[in-house]
Amino acid sequence: MDIVMVLDGSNSIYPWYEVQNFLSNILSKFHISPEQMQVGILQYGEVALHEWSLKDYQTTEEVVEAAKNISRQEGRETRTAYAIHMGW
């Protein structure tokens, strides 16, 4: 199974460290490996940005560490539908 998570990185989300902690906590529960599950992250605000693709990280530990280092994109608009379309 592969999952792409879509994160709201607009200015309406505060504080950002809570998003990072939530994401890291969820990802730490998955068994991530090329044979089992891969995870991608798409962040959006005014634009959508692929933080990483499915094959960028190979282990749960790598994904959790990467999640802790995602910077908030910011932006005045929250374009959720656009981001979901990009993740599709």
C-alpha positions, 0 to 999 in steps of 0.5 A: 500500500502506498499513501500520499498525505496532503498537508495544509501549510497555509497561514491558517495552521498554527503552530507548525510544530504540532503538524510536524509532531502529528505527522511524525507520530502517525508515520512512526506507526507504519511499516515503511519499506519498498516491499510494504508501504511507501509514503509521499507528502504534498504540502499546499497553501497558495501552491502545492509542493511535493515535499517528497515522493513515494520512493524518496525514503526507504524506512520508517525512521527516514520518513519520520526524520524527514517529517520533523524537518518539513518547513511550513510553506505559508501563504494567504490562500488555502487551496485544498481542492487544488492540492488534492488534484495535484496529489491524485 
